[in-house]
Amino acid sequence: MSLLTLPWRFFLSLTVSGRAGLLITLSWVFLAVFGTSLAPYQLEEIGVGPMLGGMSKAFWFGTDYLGRDMLSRILYGARYSIGLALGAAVLASLTGTLLALLAAVAGRWLEEVLGRINDALLVLPGKILALMIVAVFGSSLPMLIVTAVFTYWPGAYRIAYAMASNLRSMDYVRASRLRGESRFYIAIHDILPNMVHPMLTDFGLRFVYIVLLLSGLSFLGLGVQPPYADWGTLVRENLQGLFDGSPAVLMPAVAIASLTIGANLFIDSLQGMRPLIQAKGVA
């Protein structure tokens, strides 16, 4: 199968809702990367329009409480709402998956230690844990990523470990042990390839959870701090226009909703399909 045709075949294999979700998600990722170049105004350009102004040809998404263009601020904010969440989701999934592989192939004592640590972290409510970490260590951009990773890697570990513990008893894994293969070889060559598709689906869910977590922290004033702004920050700072139905409140909320809905539609489509290329050992 050609590498050039594989993405197109994958796209066609999705359901209609899955294709729509993928296009919405990729559109927001594109805007997160190139949005600052497309924005008609600078992030902090004050007084370009009326305060809490409505939608118009000059200001498609209205203006905020300082007369700043909301379209520009949403495009700038996409870097933080999507970039921070994407980075944290990658690190959380990698951490959980690698620790699960280590627990599955290492000795019994390490498996027990990692399992008890994971159980202890899962008992703590994720939102409360995130609030505690931010309250103690502050809300810098790196600390927000660390907070999200620390909050969500236990969930990734639980799912990855459940799969890895089942796969390690498969016949082809036993055959590798009889051949004298190392634990590292078994984990990377025999177990990990059969976990990729489910863990990619779980990664998508982690991304959605972290977007909502970081937006919630920003709404409470504990997330991204000025001069930066993410979508949760944009909602919080324009709350005075809520009862007037100001676009300054509605449009950032629509951006959050469209991203999470699009990602969920894509993830749901993935859960209902089989991978295009079957991993070794799984029929």
Buried (B, 14 or more C-beta within 10 A) or exposed (E): EEEEEEEEEBEEBBBEBBBBBBBBBEEBBEBBEEBBEEBEBBBEBEEBBEBBBBBEEEBBBBBBBBBBBBBBBBBBBBBBBBBBBBBBBBBBBBBBBBBBBBBBBBEEEEBEEBBEEBEEBEEEEBEEBBBEBBEEEEBEBEBBBBBBBBBBBBBBBBBBBBBBBEBBEBEBBEEBBEEEBEBEEBBEBBBBBBBEBBBEBBBBBBBBBBBBBBBBBBBEEBBBBEEBBBBBBBBBBBEEBEEEEBBBBBBBBBBBEBBBBBBBBBBBBBEEEEBEEEBEBBE
